[in-house]
Amino acid sequence: MYGPSRPTRISEILENLKNEIEGLTHEISLYKHQKDDYERKFQNQLAELNTIQQTLYDLERGQNKMKIHYEEEIRQLKRQLEQQNINASQRDLNSPSTFRSNSPAPPAQHNNNNNNINNNNNNNNNNNNMQRNTPTPTIPDKGQPKQRQRSGSGEFYQQPGLGPQQLNFQQLNLQQQQQQQQQQLQQQQGGGQSFPSLSPLDSNRHPKEMGNNMSGSMNMNSNNNNLNKKPDMEEVKEEDRRRHDTEMSEENGKEKGTDWLVGYNPSVQTNLNIDLLHNLQHNSVVCCVNFSNDGKYLATGCNRSAQIYDVESGKKVHAFVDESEKDGDLYIRSVCFSPDGNYLATGAEDKTVKVWDIHTKKIQHTFYGHELDIYSLDYSSDGRFIVSGSGDKKAKIWDIEKGKCAFTLGNEEVGPKNGVTSVAMSPDGRLVAAGSLDNIVRLWDAQTGYFLERYEGHLDSVYSVAFSPDGKSLASGSLDKSLKLWDLSGSRSRSRCRATFNGHKDFVLSVAFSPDGSWLISGSKDRSVQFWDPRNGTTHMMLQGHKNSVISVALSPKNNSHGVFATGSGDFRSRLWKYDS
């Protein structure tokens, strides 16, 4: 009696459930369409904001370039007016403006020290005209000559018999500026060549040639009266912008400090002490230095060869020469140890990355793919990948196990617009940073090859980048004579420059962090190495330890009783130093 109605009831219930499910499905579909529409609108607005932001960046960059151009023209006009006034009044050699003029040699009744200075200037001018054939990344011509008047090692040497000297760093910088300005005026009046557009390195000369004028240039330090001259207002304003007016004081090292000086910042307290460990002579410019992970060995790269030295003894233990290229120069621009210390990667002008087995001295891998010279290399922390930067505007990540390129970083849209001069991989292996000749630092995801961020702020080419040990900061050094510290700890879309370090007198060519992150050091074309506190941007110490540009700096990853760092220079030397802090 009741049997036939029960299936009907169940059918009705199922039909109702079906209708409800269809209704819910329809509502979900509507919500999904609304969500897609909102996301599309959001992406459009975000793209508009990015376009506005990029426009603001371009306007700011153009304004900065225009400002620098006008300031340079004003300085040139000031120098021309000063030169005309000097020639009209025929000032005495002891005038504060003498070093800024192209005045003739002093008459015989003037003191011998002033004669020695002019003799030294003549020798330096001859040396500056020598051909520069050390190949490096192309530097845009800056218009006005920027050649540094070369004074051998005399400008930092103690003259025998004078005893310890206390030289004011501000006065020493003033003397260098006056020498540069005199050289510029001589070139303007005498038709001298402008600053070469090939290299930040000084001319590729053997130290014996550089030493020919050393005796004359050493007399520059003997005339201490010249260091006490009152600068003109332009120089005073320039020095007022310096936050590290340090006083030079000599350190007694293993060579009694005869060819290196250390200057400390009197406005900060520091326990930092520097001493020379080893002097490593090479046959050409030393383009790069790098330590093994255990800190026991130092690798260097120069023309046609890479070398490995024992840090403790300073003795050369290995040399690597590629015999396949026998003609012409072949500079090794970058060297890097594998994390286990069994392999050494080299990047050179032959456009290849080579991985050497250190024990057999044989090439284990050769990676082809770059179209121009390779300037920089870095290993991943697990030893599986190598990142390389080249003048072809590309950075590449190489898979060592598979023997091929995993990712090419850089394209026409977001990639570098000029050569990549420096690359670094973060300590955790997740990020790759690259500095470029287009003044920009870029960041990629090392695991996917995706572009993440660009950091703008430098006014000239970026020549070096380095991650802090904790991976939360990135340092960069530039031809604008400054270092910048970029914050990576927050949202990357909000990452910005945390600090700018000013103090070098010439191009900043290399930067590196100490293993504990407490020091950031930099090497410059002004021949100095500076120790910076990355927490507040203060410089604690300046080391003058080379006769030419400091092209590369590196710190040992291991600190025992003291820290160790290395420098590579255009004076054909690499040096090992120890520091206590």
Buried (B, 14 or more C-beta within 10 A) or exposed (E): EEEEEEEEEEEEEEEEEEEEEEEEEEEEEEEEEEEEEEEEEEEEEEEEEEEEEEEEBEEEBEEEEEEBEEEEEEBBEEBEEBBEEBEEEEBEBEBBBBBBBBBEBBEEEBEEBBBBBBBBBEBBBEBBEEEBEBBBBBBEEBEBBBBBBBBBBBBBBBBEEEEEBEBBBBBBBBBBBBBBBBBBBBBBEEEBEBBBEBBBBBBBBEBEEBEEBBBBBBBBBBBEEBBEBEBBEBBEEBBEEBEBBBBBBBBEBEEEBEBBBBBBBEEBEEEBBBBBBBBBEBEBBBBBBBBBBBBBBBBBBBBBBBBBBBBEEBEBEBEBEBEEBEEEBBBBBBBBBBBEBBBBBBBBBBBBBBBBBBEEEEBBBEBEBBEBBBBBBBBBBEBBBBBBBBBBBBBBBBBBEEEEBBBBBBEEEBBBEBBBBBBBBBBEBBBBBBBBBBBBBBBBBBBEBEBBBBBBBBBBBBBBBBBBBBBBBBBBBBBBBBBBBBBBEEEEEEBEBBBEBBBBBBBBBBBBBBBEBBBBBBBBBBBBBBBBBBEEBBBBBBBBBBBBBBBBBBBBBBBEEBBBBBBBBBBBBBBBBBBEB
